Amino acid sequence: MTTRADYSPEEWNVLGMAALMIAMPVITVAEIDTVQITQEVAAMVQKIGESIEGGSDNELINDLMMQMRERLDSGERLSVKVDISDPVALKMDVLDILTQAATLLDNKTSAEEATGFKQWIMSIAQQVAEAVREGEMLEGTVNISPDEAAVMAEMRDVLKLS
């Protein structure tokens, strides 16, 4: 099992950014209102909070969550600056971060640990996608819109989870 000590500060930042940004394309791809965006962001925060509190069998996830806990305990906010005005550019930026994270994980960890980390960050996106029912009332609603499903498939592809 690898730990934070096995990664340079830049590499560690990539893994943290992957966890914090993976939900952004899911949030911005669908046409939803401000209340729904707030619900999806809350779902992301909840999932990360549950991970911080609950721990994991994956040491790498635990190290990342411990660092996030330390940052929160010191009064720092866990945030990233993103431009949501261009969802396509945002998605491409996130796919690039996920590609970097996948490469790091594949090169530095066991297949089991890499897969566990990748599945965990995808679970963040999944929870966000399921946070708001979408669609028109008369047409029915779905938990995950086709656009959200498509962007999640792209993320699974770059993470090599397909």
C-alpha positions in Angstrom: 0.0 0.0 0.0 1.2 3.5 -0.8 0.9 6.5 1.4 1.3 10.3 1.1 5.0 9.8 1.6 5.2 8.0 -1.8 4.1 11.1 -3.7 5.6 14.4 -4.4 3.6 17.5 -3.3 2.6 18.0 -6.9 1.4 14.4 -7.3 -0.4 14.5 -4.0 -2.2 17.7 -5.2 -3.4 15.9 -8.3 -5.0 13.2 -6.3 -6.7 15.7 -4.0 -7.9 17.8 -7.0 -9.3 14.6 -8.6 -11.4 14.0 -5.5 -12.5 17.6 -5.1 -13.2 18.2 -8.8 -14.7 15.0 -10.1 -18.3 16.1 -9.5 -17.9 19.5 -11.2 -18.7 18.2 -14.8 -21.7 16.3 -13.4 -23.0 19.5 -11.8 -22.5 21.7 -14.8 -23.5 19.4 -17.6 -27.2 19.3 -16.9 -29.5 22.3 -17.2 -30.6 22.7 -13.6 -31.5 25.7 -11.4 -29.6 27.3 -8.5 -31.5 25.2 -5.9 -30.6 22.0 -7.7 -26.9 23.1 -8.1 -26.9 23.7 -4.4 -28.3 20.2 -3.7 -25.7 18.6 -5.9 -22.8 20.6 -4.3 -24.2 19.5 -0.9 -24.2 15.9 -2.0 -20.5 16.2 -3.0 -19.7 17.8 0.4 -21.6 15.1 2.2 -19.8 12.3 0.4 -16.4 13.7 1.1 -17.5 14.4 4.7 -18.6 10.8 5.1 -15.2 9.6 3.7 -13.4 11.8 6.2 -15.4 10.5 9.1 -15.8 6.9 8.0 -12.3 5.8 7.0 -11.5 3.3 4.3 -9.7 0.0 3.8 -7.6 1.9 1.2 -4.7 3.6 3.0 -4.3 6.1 0.2 -7.9 7.3 0.7 -7.3 7.5 4.4 -4.2 9.6 4.0 -6.0 12.0 1.7 -9.0 12.2 4.1 -6.6 12.7 7.1 -5.0 15.7 5.2 -8.4 17.1 4.4 -9.5 16.7 8.1 -6.3 18.5 9.2 -7.0 21.3 6.8 -10.6 21.7 8.0 -9.5 21.5 11.6 -7.1 24.4 11.0 -9.9 26.5 9.6 -8.9 26.1 6.0 -11.7 25.6 3.4 -11.6 22.7 1.0 -12.3 24.5 -2.2 -11.1 24.8 -5.7 -11.5 27.7 -8.1 -13.3 26.7 -11.2 -15.0 28.6 -14.0 -18.4 27.1 -14.5 -19.3 29.5 -17.3 -17.8 27.0 -19.8 -18.9 23.5 -18.9 -17.0 22.0 -21.8 -13.7 23.5 -20.8 -14.4 22.6 -17.2 -15.0 19.0 -18.2 -11.8 18.9 -20.3 -9.8 20.3 -17.3 -11.3 17.6 -15.0 -10.7 14.8 -17.5 -7.1 16.0 -17.7 -6.7 15.9 -13.9 -8.4 12.4 -13.8 -6.0 11.2 -16.5 -3.0 12.4 -14.4 -4.4 10.8 -11.3 -5.0 7.5 -13.1 -1.5 7.5 -14.5 -0.1 8.2 -11.0 -2.2 5.5 -9.4 -1.4 2.9 -12.1 2.3 3.6 -11.8 2.7 3.9 -8.0 0.1 1.6 -6.4 -1.1 -1.9 -6.7 -4.0 -2.6 -9.1 -6.3 -3.2 -6.2 -5.4 0.1 -4.5 -5.6 2.1 -7.7 -9.0 0.6 -8.5 -10.2 1.3 -5.0 -9.2 4.9 -5.2 -10.7 5.4 -8.7 -14.0 3.7 -7.6 -14.1 6.0 -4.5 -13.8 9.2 -6.5 -16.4 7.9 -9.0 -18.7 7.3 -6.1 -18.5 11.0 -5.3 -19.7 11.8 -8.9 -22.4 9.1 -8.6 -23.8 10.5 -5.4 -23.9 14.0 -7.0 -25.6 12.7 -10.1 -28.2 11.0 -8.0 -28.8 14.0 -5.7 -31.4 15.7 -7.9 -34.2 14.2 -10.0 -34.1 15.7 -13.4 -36.6 16.1 -16.2 -40.0 17.6 -16.9 -42.9 16.7 -14.7 -45.1 15.5 -17.5 -42.3 13.6 -19.1 -41.2 11.9 -15.9 -38.0 12.3 -14.0 -34.8 10.4 -13.8 -32.1 10.2 -11.1 -29.3 10.6 -13.6 -29.8 12.6 -16.8 -28.4 11.3 -20.1 -25.9 14.1 -20.1 -24.7 13.2 -16.6 -24.4 9.5 -17.6 -22.4 10.5 -20.6 -19.9 12.6 -18.7 -19.6 9.9 -16.0 -18.8 7.4 -18.7 -16.0 9.7 -20.0 -14.6 9.9 -16.5 -14.7 6.2 -16.0 -12.9 5.8 -19.4 -10.0 8.1 -18.4 -9.8 6.4 -15.0 -9.7 3.0 -16.9 -12.7 1.7 -14.9 -14.8 0.8 -17.9 
